[in-house]
Amino acid sequence: MQTGLGFVTKNSKFASLILKAVSKTFWFITVGLLITLAGLWLFQNYFYSVKETTPITIDAPHIYELESVIVPAASADQVWTKSFKVKYGDSFHKIMSRLNLSVDKIRKLNNEILNVYDLDDFVYGLDYKVNYNHDFTPQSMVFEIDPLHHLQVNFITEHALIIEKETIREDLMIISPIMSSLVNTVTIHGAPEKLADLILSALAWKVDFRNLLKADSLKVIYEALIYDSQVVEIEKVKSIHFKHNERWFYAYGYDIGNGWEYFNESGKNLSHAPLVFDRITSLYAQKRFHPVRRRWKAHYGMDFEAEEGTPVESILDGVITRVRYDRANGNNVKIRHSKTLTTQYLHFSKIAISLAVGDSVKRGDVIGYVGSTGWSSGPHLCLRVWHNGYQKDPLQFDFPRRDDVPEELKEAFQKQVIDYDSLLK
Ligand SMILES: [Zn+2]
């Protein structure tokens, strides 16, 4: 047994040695394996974590700081105004319908407007403004009828009225060389085109306005109506110094009892027309635009704008050869002054009573009254002159001057001449 045991003991010792070795190896392997696994785990985690946190560079956003815009709420008394122009086919009814006014209100306002306003003045392109309250409810509208008059329609009180602008009357002066045309010269200096007409009207018998020269120049004093720093109307021209073709011509406005007329420095009337007129609106021309017929047409006369009813006189002694109405010329009269010279007067509102063909007339006899009959765009006289059967420019003939400043007014007139000259010279 001992042996066996010894053997066993011997064997047991050996076995325990093996076991020891095996367990040592096993320990080493296990620990090594664990370390390897831990390393792998660590490595893997480290690897992925690195991958996941790779930094992506993003530029820092630039923040724009907006300036604060404060839109205040409209106060209760805020008024908004919008500008419009009358369109083709417009009526007051249509305009008010577009503003969403009630049918009742529109009907009432339409009647109000018709009471104060001439619908002939309601034309395409007319400017008007609509005033709204703070919440855009239309309150009123204002039409600019002409530079001096407004039509105001109040939607709240349901009234329409014409308002005349409050203007300032002032004497204005222009001193300027002629720039391309007379009209251009006055408008560049802020005056309406009408001033050019009035200058031409005063000096038409002295200066050839169809052939102005580069060296010509103008000095003028005129009475203007001013609204909102703009000249809206010219009342009259007071004094003109006009240099044409190296020579100075003078005109002074004065009323010797026949209305506003123009005289030279010594009181001689500058007009050779058969009436006292407001302005010459057209000269004799081979070609001009006809405002009524709306096409280019020769104009073989000279047009004088004047108030309806202004008396028109025979320009020379003569015999009446025509008294009649026709479609183009309206009421018109023709007078033969000599074998070679005949004059004709067009568009009369009425012809002088009892005037008949064959009657003799003296220079200055009233033959008719300014009107707008026939093809005419407003009250004016069209004067035509025939010489040897051809229509000629009335300015080519030396018709008699209108009345000069009478003796009793000479002193007052001369005083004015001196006053204006001191401003213009
Ligand atoms: Zn004419």
Residues whose N, C-alpha, C, O or C-beta is under 5 A from the ligand:
A	BS01	ZN	G301 M302 D303 C382
